[in-house]
Amino acid sequence: MNPANPTDRFDISRWRKLPLQLMVIGAVLCIIGGLVDAKEFAYSWLLAFMFFLSLCLGSLFLVMIHHLFDAGWTVPIRRFSEHIAAMLFPWMALLFIPIAVMAKTIYPWMNPEHQHEHAVIAKQPLFSVPMFYIVSAFCFLIWWLLSNRLRHWSLEQDKTGAAGPTFRMRYYSGAGIVLFALTGTIAVVLWQKSLEYHWFSTMYGVYYFGGSVWFTLATAYLITVVLDRLGLISDALHEHQYYFLGSLMFAFTVFYAYIHFAQYFIIWNGNMPEETYWYVLRERGTWWYVGMVIIFGHFFIPFLGLLRIDVKHIFTWMIPLCVWAWLMHWIDLSFNIMPIPHPQGFPFLSLWLHFGCWAFMVGLLSAVFLRNYNSHPPYPIKDPRLVEAMGLYHPVPTQISGGELGEADDLRDAPPQFRQPAP
């Protein structure tokens, strides 16, 4: 099936009010939840925040590696990735305000009775109230700088087509990938891992990174399908965009599983009580079954579902798998956050509040994304790699044309001198 076929295009006119509707429903549920149980609301908000933060950070990562590797096939998906990354500031910063206000409710180590514990003293000055806000502001500052400058020079590239914006984006990506690793690790340690301040893991930042990029790739696949069906980026697409997105999603399925298992394996075999208690807590009550869902749903199902090389182009197969990735990523973050207020098991009775926080954020961020996307060209129209991304020109047959080196002669987009004569 040709994804650019006009007869297959979506009609989304009836969904235009959905972001606003989700915001209203979510706001009502959040207000009710905050009045009924402020602590439960605080953890639900944190969970939704970390969920969408992972999407924004994952998009920023995709933009930077595009420039670092001088990639060609990623050109059509770069623009919407830039818009998602740009929501790190001010929108994700604004959504962080309730966490900053309720920090002492969320993080036990902030309370005075815990300030003299060795586990807190040993991790100072990071684990101190002033540093919590200073470091948080620093992370958002770095993310604003990177996402803003990368999108700014991308739009400048659309205007001039000159080499200067391209070099500028490579410069920011080169320095930014280091700052991204630093701030991403600090942020997840400070905002999520510190919920259990006695525990420590050197792999936790990479663990959150792996899940975030996996989830972002699934989202990018869905957005690409929708924009293609709307005819907005069809002219810039080739079959290999879907194939490579699916292949990267498969790679990060394995990478995430490796990191998660390695963390568990090292901690469990070390058998140190100050480390193993994190997993002991998550083997109680229904958290044991949540762990099994992560093992089979977050790894085995996507791994087996993406194993065949040809399924990356089958939308009826990939779209449900990408939606499944959203659910698994949310469950994975729940497995990290919610055992603190609910050590005995998953809080099924609070799902309405989780949905409220999620609905408000997805409605707000969707409205911002659509406004930004409609204000600019749908893809980088003067990127030097655009022709290559479209599959129209290849100096020599390469894997980017859709096949292996020895099998590229018969491809429809292979240079004429390499094509086999028709029988």
N, C-alpha and C positions, 0 to 999 in steps of 0.2 A: 504494500500500500504506500503510495506516495504521500508523505506528510504535508506536501504543499498543495495538494489537490483542492481547488476551491470548493468542490462539493462536500468536502469533509469539514468545513470551517464551522467554528462554534458561533452560537448566538448568545452573548452574555448580557444582553440588554436587561433581562429580568433580574440580573444579579447585581446591578449597579448600587442598590441600596443596602446590600448585605453587610459591608463593613460598618455602616452607621447602625444597623440593626444589632449587630454583634456587640458594638460598643455600648449601646443602651442596655441590652440584656445583661452584659457583663458588669456594667456599672451598678445596676440594681442589685445583682447577686453579691457583688463585692461589698456594697454598703450594708446589706443585710448580714453578711458574714462578719464584717467588722463590728457590728453592733452585738451580734449574738456571741461571738467568741473571737476576740481580737488576736489571741495567740495563734489560733488555727488559721485565721486570715493571713497573718504575717508569714507563716510557713508556706501557705498556698501561693501567696504573691511571690515569694522567693523562688518557688519551683517554676512558676510561669516565667519569671524574669530570666532565670538561668537557661530555660528552654529557648527563648527568643534571642538571648545574648549569644548562644551558641550558633544560631543561624547567621547573625550579623558578623560575628568573628569568622565563621567559616567562609562567608562571602568575601570578607576582606582578604583572607588567605588565598582564595581562588584568584582574585584580582592580582595580587602580588606575584604569585607563581606564574601567571600569564606573562608578566613582564620579565621576570627573572629567567624564564626558559625561552623567551621570545617565541611563544607558542602561536601557531596559526589557527588551529581548529577551535580555540576558545574565543575567538573574536566575537561571534554572534551572541555568546552568553555573557560577555564581559560587561555590557552596559547595565543589564538588570542586576548583576552582581555588585556593580558600583553603587547603584541606588540602595540596595539592601545594606551594604556596608556603611553607607552614609547615614543610616538611621542610628548608628552608634551614638551620634551626637547631633542634635540635643535630645532625641526621643528616648533612647535607652537610658540616658542620664536622667531624664525626667521620671522615667519609670523606676529608677533606682531610689528616688526620694522617699517613698514609703519604707523601703528597707533601711535607709539611713535614719529615719525617724524612729522606727521600731527595732533598731539594732540591739538594744539591751534585752528586748523580749526574745529575739531570735538567737543571739549568741551568748551562751552562758558565761564565757570567759570575761565578758564585759562587766559582769556584776561584781561589786566590791568584795564579796566573800570568796571569790575565786582569784583575785588579783595576787594573792600571796602564795598561790600554789606553784610548785616547781615547774609544772608543765607550761604555765603561763610565763613565769619569770625567764625560763630558758629560751623562750621564743620572742622575747622583747628585743628591740623596740617595735617589731611588727605587730605583736599582739598587745597593743595599747589603744585606748580609745582615740586619742588624737591621731595616731598613725593610721588607724582604720579609715578615717575621713581623708587624710592627706594622700595616702596611697590610692584610695578610690578615685579621688580627683585627678591624680597623676595618670592613672590608667585611662580615664575618659579623655584627658587632654591628648595623650599619645594617639588614641584611636581617632579622635577628631582630626588631628593633624594628618594622619595617614589617609584616612578615608576622604577627607575634604580635598586634599591636594591631588590625590590620584584621580578623583572624579573631575576636579577643576581642569587638570591638564588633558584629560580625556576629551572633555567638551571643547577645549582649545584646539585639540587635534582635529575635531570635526570642522572647525571654522577655517583653519589654515592648511591642514594637511602637511605642515612642515615637519622636519625631523626633530626640532627642539622639544615639543611636547612629549614625543616618544622617549627621548633621552631623559627628560625630567621624570617621567613615570618609572623608568628603570632605576633612576637614582633613588627615588623614594622607596621603591620596592626593595632595593638592596639594603638600605639602612633599616627599612621598616620591618623586614622579616626577623631581624634580631630583636627589635623593640616589641614586635608582636609576640615572640616567644616569651620574652621577659614579662610583659604586662599580662598576657593571657595566663601564665602560670601563677603570678602573684594574685591576680583577681580570683581565680578559682580556689586557690588556697585560702584566701582571706574571706571570701563570700560563701564558700560551700564546704570546703574541708574543715574549716575552723569550727564548724558546728560541733565537732568532737575534737576539742583542742588537745586532748591527751594523745591522740593518734597522729601518726605522721607516715608519709609515703613519698618517696622520691619520684614515683611514676604517676602521681595523681594528675599533674598538669598535662602530661602526654595522653593520659587516659581520657580526660575531658576533651582535649584537642581531637583525638581520633574519633570519638563519638560525634563531635560537632561537625567535622568535615564530612563524615559519612551521611549525617542528616542533611547537611547543606547540599551535597551532591544529589541526593534524592529529591530535594526541593528544586534544585536547578533543572533536573530532568522534567519535573512536572511543569515548571514555568515555561520551559522551552517548548513542550508539547502544546501548551495553551497558546503561547504567542505565535507558534507556527500555525496552529489551527485558525487563529484570528488573521493570519496573513501579514503580521507585523514584521516578522524576521525571516519569512520563508525564502526571500530572495538571497539571503546571506547564508542559508543553511545547506548542509550536505548530509548524507546519511551518517558520515563518520562522527558528527557531534553526538548523536544518540549512542553510537557504539562506544565512544571514549568515555562519556559520562557513566554509562553502565559498567564499563571496565574499571574505572576509578572507584565506583561504588563497591564493586566486588573486591578491589584491592583493600579498601578501607574497612570492609567487613572483616577481612582476615587480620588487618593491622589492629583494629579495635579488640578483637578476640585475643590476639597475642598479648597485648598490653594488659588487658583485664586478667587473663589467666596467669601471666607472669607475676603480676602484683599479688594475686591470691597464692600462687605457688611459693613465692619467696617468703611471704609473711607467715603462711601456715607452717612451712617447714622450719622457719626460724623459731617458732613456738615461743615467742616472747609475749607475755600477757598484755603489755602496753600496746602491742600491735594487733594481736589476734582478736581482741575483744570487739573490734569493728566488724569482723565477719561473724563472730559468735552472736552478736546482736541481730544480725541479718539472717540467722538460721532459726530464729524463734517465730512461733506462730505462723501466720500466713506469709511472712517475709521469705520463708523457705521456698514457697511456691512461686513467689515473685522472682526469686533467684533462678528457679528452673525456667520460668518464662523468658528471662534474659538469655540463658544459655541456649535454649532451643529457638526462641523467637528472634533474638538479636543476632545470632550467629548462624545456626544450622539452616533455618528457613531461607534467609538471604543468600547464604553461601551456596546452597543447592539450587536455589532459584536463579542465580546469576552464573552458574557454572558453565552452562552451554553458551557457545559463542554467538549463536544466532538470536537468542532471546532479547538482546539489547535493543532490537528494532521492532519488537512486537509490543505495541502499546497496550493491548489488552492484558498482557502479562506484566509489563513494567509499571504501569500506573498503579495497580493495586499493591505492588511490591513497594513502591515509593510511599504510598499512603501508610502502609504497614511500618515503614521506617519511622514515620512521625510518631506512631503509637509506641514503638519500641524505645525510641529515644526518650519519650516522656516517662515511660516506665523505668528506664535506666536512671534518670535523674530522680524519680520518686524513690528508688532504691537507695540513693545516696542521701536524700534530704529527710524524707518523712519518717524513718525509724526514730528520729530524735523526739518528736512529739507523740509518736505512736509506736513504742517499742514492742508491743504485743502483736502487731499485724497491720496490714494495709488498711487505711481509713476509708472504707467503702462508703460510709455514711457522709463523708465530706466531699464526695465527688462533685456535687452541685457547686460547691465553692471553688473547687479546682477548675471546673468548667467556666465559672464566672470570671476568674482571673485570666484564664486563657482566652476567653472570648473577647474581653475588653482589650487585651494587648493585641490580639490578631486583628481585631477590627481597626484599632488605631493605626497599627503599622501598615496594614493593607491600604488604608486610605492615604497615608503618607506616600507609600510606594507608588500607588497609581497616579497620584498627583505629580510626583517627580518624573515618572516614566512618560507620562503624556506631555510633559513640558520639553522634552529633548528627543533627538533622533533615537529610534528604537535599538540601534546598534551603532558601533563606531564606523561611520560612513567613509572615513579617510584613513583608516588603519592600514599600514603598509602590507599587512598579512591578510587583508580581507579577501582578496582574490584567491589566495591559497585556501582560506577557510571555505570558500564557495565551491572548491573542487574544480576550478576552471583552468588552472595552469599549474603544471608541475614540470620543472626542468628535467627530472628523471623520475621514473616510477618509484614511489616510496610507499611506506605503510599508510601515510596519511591519505592516499588516494583510495583507500578502502580494502587493500589486499596486501599480500606479502610481496616481497621484491620480485620473486620469480613468477608471480601470478598477476602482475599488474598490466600485462599487455592487452588484455581483453576488456579492461575497465572502460566505461563510457567516457570518463574524464581523463583518460591517459592521453599524452601528447600524440599527435597523428603518426609520428615516425615510429611509435612503439605499438600501434594498434595492428591486430591481425586482420588481414583482408577478409571481407565477408565471404562465406562459402557460396 
